[in-house]
Structure formats: C-alpha cells, structure tokens
Amino acid sequence: MGFEHHLPTRRELLVGSGALFAWSQMPRIARAEGRDPRLLVIVLRGALDGLGAVAPVGDPDWISLRGDRALLLDGKPPALPLDAFFALNPAMPNLHRLYKSGKAAIVHATATPYRERSHFDGQDVLESGFTKPGATASGWLNRALLAMESGGRVDPRGSRALSIGSVTPLVVRGAAPVMTWVPQKLLPASEDTQNRLLDLYQHTDPKLATVLQARMRLASLGGAPGAGDPMSDDPTLAPPGIARVRAYFAEAAGTAARYLAKPDGPRVGAMGFVGWDTHIAEGAASGQLYNLLGALDGAFAAIESNLGEAWKETVVAVVTEFGRTARINGTQGTDHGTATVAFLMGGGLAGGRVIADWPGLKPAQLFEDRDLKPTTDLRAVLKGLLRDHLRVEEKVLAETVFPGSTEVRPMGGLVG
Amino acid sequence: MSNSAKAEAVLALHRFGMGPRPGSIAAIGTDPRGALIAELDRPLALTGAASLPSSAKAYRTVADANARRTARAKQAQQQAKKQQMAAAQVASGEQGQAQSEAQAPAQGEVKDAAEMAAKQAADAIPDPGRAIYLEEAKLRTEAALAADIGFAERLVWFWSNHFCVSANRIRSMSGAYEREVVRANALGRFVDLLLAAESHPAMLFYLDNLESMGANSTAGINRSRGLNENFAREIMELHTLGVRTGYTQDDVISFANVLTGWTLVPPGADPNHGGEFTFNPRLHEPGGQTVLGKRYEQEDAEQGRAVLRDLAAHPATATHVATKLARHFVADEPPPALVEQLAKSFRDTEGDLKQVAIAMVSSDDAWRGPPAKLKRPGEWGAGMVRATGITAVDPVRYTAGQELLGEPLWRPSMPKGYPDDEVSWIDGVGRRLDVANYFAERLAGMADPQAIIEDVFASQIAIEVKQAVGRAESRQQALALLFMSADFQRR
C-alpha cells in the first residue's frame, strides 16, 4: 500500500544530481594528484556468518566445528580456494575472480568495538562510527565527507553522498547533504521474514499460520501468480523469491555504480541489503545463505560493469554489524555472534589476500566459548581506506569520523 | 492507567475505531465507551470537501469531456482522411497518368491513420473522472487517518458498503455519492439514509433503474420496452428486509413498477441540473401497486417514497441491519443477544442510527468476545498508517494498495458489497505481507517499532510479538512482523 513520504523520486534525483553539482564533488587533494576516488559502502543487515562466507578450510578444528555443514574444497559444491587456509563460498565466483586478479580482499575475524548482540545497536555502532550505540544521529561516511569539505578538500556547494534504497543508511546520514535513489523493484518479504512470521503465528494464531504456510508452499513450487517473472515491474504481485532478491540487489548496486561513475555525480555512497540473520536453515552450501551470497556476488558484478572506467578508482567496502556463532545451532542455523568478515573490492584496491590475525577455532579460542574472536578492529580497515583512498587526515579520522579511535591505527596498504 | 483500562482502550480503538494512533490510548483510557459515544457528536463532513464537485457536477464534467473527446476525434479523423486523399492526388498527378493500385494509399492505411489521429486527439483531453476519484479517495482516507478514534468514520464505511455503488460504472460520482448520501445520514435516521441512497443518481445508474419503464407508461408503450427488476429486488434483499424474509416475486415486480420514472436529468440536457435526480412521469407505470400486501395509490415519486418508508420501518429491516452491524463490528457469528438488543434499539427509536450505534458500544456483549475478527484490508491498511502517525496519503499509491489487497475503494464486485467474514479475507494474508513489507521498507527510517509497541499500543500486545520485533534483523522486518501480527490484524 502506498503512502506519502518525502523521498525523492527517480526523476527528482536525476535532476538533483545533474550539472548543478558538477565536478565539485571530488576530493580536491586527490584531484590534485590526478585521481578521482570513489567509495561505496554496503551494509549487510542481520549479521553475516563470516565462517559461512569465507571458510577457514585449513584450520584443523573447522570440520569438527561445523560438521557436515562445513564448506570444504572438496564439498558439494566445492568451496573456491583463496589461499592455503581460506576458501570462498561457492556462490561467489565474481568475487573469486576479482580476488584472483588482485582487485578484492577479505578481512576475517574482524568486528566493530560492539560486543553485545542486538542488531539495532550493532548496526548503530557500525554505522555511526562511535564506540557505543545511540551516541549520534550521523554516520562516519557523512562526517568524513563533511571533514573534507571543511578542510577545503571539496567544494562545499557540491559535497553530497548517495543513498540507495528507501531507507537512508545511518552511515551516510548527517550534515553533508544526501541524495536518495529508490529502486523501482521492491525487495520482497524475505524467506527469513516469512519464517519468523510463521513462527509467530504458530505461537499466537494457528489459522493465520495455516494460510501463510500454504502460501509459502505455493511460492516454493513456483506456482503463485507472478512467480515466473522476477523482473516484473509490479512491486507486490510476485511472491518472494530469490530471483527477485537477485534482481533487486543487482539493480540497486548497479544504479549506485552508475551514479558514482558520472563525472558530475557523487563520490561516496551507501546502501543496505537485508536478510543475513540466518537463525534457521542457514544453508551455507545450498540454501538461504548460499542464495543471498550469490545475489551479493551478482551485485558485485553489476557494480564492476556499471562503473566503467571509474572502476579503476573505486573501492567498495562490504560490512555487517557482527558475526554469528561459530557452531551450528539446533535448527541448522547460527545465532548472533561477534567477529565476521568484511569484503573489500574495486579497481583501486591492493587485493588478492585474506587479511586476518587468525584466532583459531578451539573452544578456548572462541569469544565467550561461542563466537569467532575478533582480532582486527573494523575501524582500522575503514580508517585505512578513508586515509589512503579519500585522503582524510588521520587526526580527523581519530577525533571526528571515528571518535575515540586514536589507538586504532589506520591499516595501511589497502589501496594500491 | 491500569492494564485492564489500557486493554479496553486498545480494543475500543481496534474493534470500533480505525486503530490506535500515538497518544490515543491515553486519551480515551479512562472511559473508552464514553469516548466512542462522544465521537458521534462531532461533524462527519470531510475537511476540504468544499473544493470537491457535487455528484451531478462531477457527472456533467465527465460527460462534457467525453463529448469534447468525441468531437475532436471526429474532426481529427476527417482531417487525416482529407490529407491522405490530397497526398494521393498529388502523387498520381506527378505520375501524369491514371492512378494505379500501388500508388494510391490503400483503403486500410487511410483508415488506420485516421483512427490513430482520432485516438490521439481524444487522448489529448484527459478524463476528469480519475482526478475526481483520486481527490475524493484522498480526503476520505485522510479523514480515517486523522480521526481521534475513527468510530464515526467506521460507521461511514459500514453504511457506504451496505448501500454500495461501484466506481467501475460511475467513477466520477462514487466519492460524492458517499458524501451526499452516507456522510449526511450515517448518524441520522435510517429512513432518510435509505431515501437518499435510493434516489441518488449513482444508485439509479448502478442498479439499472435509469431506463426502467412501466409497460403501460407513455414511453413503455411507444418503445415496446419495459421493466427492470434489479433495483427493486436489491433494495428489498440487500438494503432493507434481507434475503428470504417473505417478499415474493410479485412484490418485486410491483415495487419495480413503483420505482419506474426514478431517473436522472441527462447531463447534456441541462447545464445546471444535468446529472441530478428527477422523476420522469413518462417512464412511470400508471396506477396503484400492491407491495407486501399494502396498496400504494400515489401517482408520482411519492409512491416509491411511501414504499421505502414502510420498508425502513419493517421489523425484518431492523433485524437485518442489526445483524450486519454486529457482524461487522463484533464477530462473524455475533452474539444473538447483541443482535436482538440492536434490533430493539432500531425499532424503539424508529431507526435512529446514532442511538443504535450507542446501544452497540454500551452493550457488554459487544466487548466480551476475544479479538477474533480479521480486519478487512482497508481497516488493516488504515490502522497500519495510523500507528505511524502519518496523516497524509498519495491517493494513487493508496488506492493501488487497496486494490492489491482485494478491497479496491468503492469498487465491490457485487451490489452486496464487500463481505464481512474471515473466510472471505484470510487467503489474502500473504498479500498483506507483501504490502506490509513494502510499507515497512519505506517507513523504516522514520518509525521505531519499539516505540509503536510502547506509545501506540501501550504494550498491549502479545509477548511473542514483542520478542519477534525485538529480535528482528532490521527495522523493516520488525515493522513488517508487527503489522502482520495477529494483534494487529484481528480486532
């Protein structure tokens, strides 16, 4: 059902992002160097299982930890080898190709300073850049842009961040103006949302449970109206399905890339993808997580191809609020955990490696005997990108962008 | 406020109103029943309705536009034909010899080009009916969103559905019909509501009475045409007595004869009154008629009014209305004691609809049952928006949403109106999930699901819902689960 909100339409955005803001949105120092860097941040909401995405196949405790749910080099399907120790989820051939060509890197056993397990608070810490939730209403990427602006690095008339999706991610909210593009294709209610609703109904309203179950069964058979057309422009007729999720991810990410590629477009952007909270039937090798990672991999391909020449000067950072339990739970899923992975890619990246201070998987090595232990502060990674790619000063990074992070040194050598 | 007082306030807002808004539970918590009754004293007129055209004016506007479209199309068609023929003549002149088949434009081409030109010319004049429909829909929806409780608005929706017309046939008039007939009478006397509904051009149009004529009327004899029974039958079956309450086929025919001549002024015939109700004696079956054993000898529209007055006062009508009201507001199988109470109130007050509404919310039977009614899509949608505090809508999106949920505004598929039982709507719950998810996505940046639970619902929601909302992976998911919960869908 439609209701009035004050989000710019596609047309309004096109007007707003036109010649008016022109060249002025690029960091001036970088421009003086003859560069025109772009940064896109993708937030995976729901806490991605880092071990399900990038498996430590060389760790002697890996198989005993995940049992027959462990991704393996000789699994079905086989995981994609990254180095002697790590292998990538088989749903991600594009990322694998980029990695092999040095244009992608993976940071493992990483986490923000947040150590509790609430999605909302975890996302708040991840995106605000503060150490505690609820501290501010602005995001680190927006403040970084603002800092560059006030330092004379960008023309203040032009500094502007791009937000993709109906909800502007906190990471780009703030004093620097944000322009929003809302995809025309809507993300359907996810399988996960349906499962949770079904669970809720089973406890509160059996009649509604029966109806929802029937619908889900129908959708899984592909028999519901609209199921055959994942690209359908009708936002609500088609049932939820991974084809629609894939289409949505690709359209949203591809559009972000097209805007960043424009000579007069914004230079930083952010977007969020939901669906990563895999408590039940996670399906890392075939199933929910596998499907979502495949959709994400498709989004990466869309970014690369839509950036065109600008790909060379782009870095994409894919982050999530926290990881999941190291062990599989009683319903073949994983619960809220701590450390996880971040994906980095782009033509500007010095990649081809997994960056990890591996903590190990023995019970004593796990965080609180349940989660992958965080050994790399995600802020170090992000600060490294902002310093070396966008040329944000270290002092500003420590005080304004990630307040109270002086001790967390920016990670060097991420961009080439 | 005690928990039980909060619970009664929540029930009042869901069952009798449009659903809680921020602050509404606290506002009525001390006396929910009194607050419901007090709302019936406030005016039902739509804010901003002064800018809307009357139904007759709307109808004339559309008819005028249609006439202009036809004229323009004809003109364009003629011009296109002329041009083609002229071009053909030039071509054959240049050849300096007799025109061959190949050189002349084919007959079909000329026709296609002319038709395309005609269509383009017609399309250049927009249909004003859609704009009027959307503006009516916008104000009507916003009245539901802005109401303190929404009991009076729910009564408007109820009576609008009871005396429904379909915008599929009379789009330009459908909003004005509701304002002129239902809003003006929903808290007055049933007989006035009935007379207003049955003499409204939209209803006469919808139930095919415009052309109905008596076999022995002036027009009927001259044109060898006659009666249409539809209007009379639906009045007795749906609007007053109820089906199988003792009227016969002869009663239907007699009543249909009584109603001949109830029509409207043709829109092109009178620039000031076109589209208004009129009684046309040339269509009316002369003489007296017997309906339900009573003889009606009046000669004009008074004959029909007299029958309608008697139908309004018939005990079967009281029972029919009481049953429908109780089924709509309270339960699919309403408590018989409640139905009887409402029917008695209807009879005792000679159909004073405000008194019947008061009798309903004053009866313990109306509050006792568990919240088992599945909200209709429109109620659910309005409740979802109200919970967020939003009071303005984009009518294009909103009406599209209602259509997706199977309850397009003012477009029931049958004169019976939209059904009021769970079995008719429950299969649409999956579709509701799509809509809830869509709405939640658009809203996630500005609505806090926890705040809705606490401020809007005063935490009067199942513990399982609180948990599901608390554990959701995103605000979007949390909002979708909240709006889809049984606490939100049932009343």
Chai-1 contact restraints between the chains, C-beta under 6 A:
chainA,res_idxA,chainB,res_idxB,connection_type,confidence,min_distance_angstrom,max_distance_angstrom,comment,restraint_id
A,M1,B,G381,contact,1.0,0.0,6.0,A-B,restraint_1
A,M1,B,G401,contact,1.0,0.0,6.0,A-B,restraint_2
A,M1,B,V435,contact,1.0,0.0,6.0,A-B,restraint_3
A,M1,B,F439,contact,1.0,0.0,6.0,A-B,restraint_4
A,G2,B,D394,contact,1.0,0.0,6.0,A-B,restraint_5
A,G2,B,R397,contact,1.0,0.0,6.0,A-B,restraint_6
A,G2,B,Y398,contact,1.0,0.0,6.0,A-B,restraint_7
A,G2,B,A400,contact,1.0,0.0,6.0,A-B,restraint_8
A,G2,B,G401,contact,1.0,0.0,6.0,A-B,restraint_9
A,F3,B,V385,contact,1.0,0.0,6.0,A-B,restraint_10
A,F3,B,I390,contact,1.0,0.0,6.0,A-B,restraint_11
A,F3,B,V393,contact,1.0,0.0,6.0,A-B,restraint_12
A,E4,B,A392,contact,1.0,0.0,6.0,A-B,restraint_13
A,E4,B,V393,contact,1.0,0.0,6.0,A-B,restraint_14
A,E4,B,D394,contact,1.0,0.0,6.0,A-B,restraint_15
A,H5,B,R442,contact,1.0,0.0,6.0,A-B,restraint_16
A,R45,B,E473,contact,1.0,0.0,6.0,A-B,restraint_17
A,R45,B,S474,contact,1.0,0.0,6.0,A-B,restraint_18
A,G46,B,E473,contact,1.0,0.0,6.0,A-B,restraint_19
A,H119,B,E473,contact,1.0,0.0,6.0,A-B,restraint_20
A,S166,B,E441,contact,1.0,0.0,6.0,A-B,restraint_21
A,S166,B,R442,contact,1.0,0.0,6.0,A-B,restraint_22
A,V167,B,A444,contact,1.0,0.0,6.0,A-B,restraint_23
A,V167,B,G445,contact,1.0,0.0,6.0,A-B,restraint_24
A,T168,B,G445,contact,1.0,0.0,6.0,A-B,restraint_25
A,L186,B,Y438,contact,1.0,0.0,6.0,A-B,restraint_26
A,A189,B,L433,contact,1.0,0.0,6.0,A-B,restraint_27
A,A189,B,N437,contact,1.0,0.0,6.0,A-B,restraint_28
A,T193,B,Q477,contact,1.0,0.0,6.0,A-B,restraint_29
A,T193,B,A480,contact,1.0,0.0,6.0,A-B,restraint_30
A,R196,B,A468,contact,1.0,0.0,6.0,A-B,restraint_31
A,L197,B,L481,contact,1.0,0.0,6.0,A-B,restraint_32
A,L197,B,M484,contact,1.0,0.0,6.0,A-B,restraint_33
A,L200,B,E464,contact,1.0,0.0,6.0,A-B,restraint_34
A,L200,B,A468,contact,1.0,0.0,6.0,A-B,restraint_35
A,H203,B,E464,contact,1.0,0.0,6.0,A-B,restraint_36
A,T204,B,A462,contact,1.0,0.0,6.0,A-B,restraint_37
A,T204,B,E464,contact,1.0,0.0,6.0,A-B,restraint_38
A,T204,B,A486,contact,1.0,0.0,6.0,A-B,restraint_39
A,D205,B,A486,contact,1.0,0.0,6.0,A-B,restraint_40
A,L208,B,V429,contact,1.0,0.0,6.0,A-B,restraint_41
A,V211,B,I426,contact,1.0,0.0,6.0,A-B,restraint_42
A,V211,B,V429,contact,1.0,0.0,6.0,A-B,restraint_43
A,R215,B,G430,contact,1.0,0.0,6.0,A-B,restraint_44
A,T236,B,L404,contact,1.0,0.0,6.0,A-B,restraint_45
A,T236,B,D434,contact,1.0,0.0,6.0,A-B,restraint_46
A,T236,B,Y438,contact,1.0,0.0,6.0,A-B,restraint_47
A,V274,B,S474,contact,1.0,0.0,6.0,A-B,restraint_48
A,D277,B,E473,contact,1.0,0.0,6.0,A-B,restraint_49
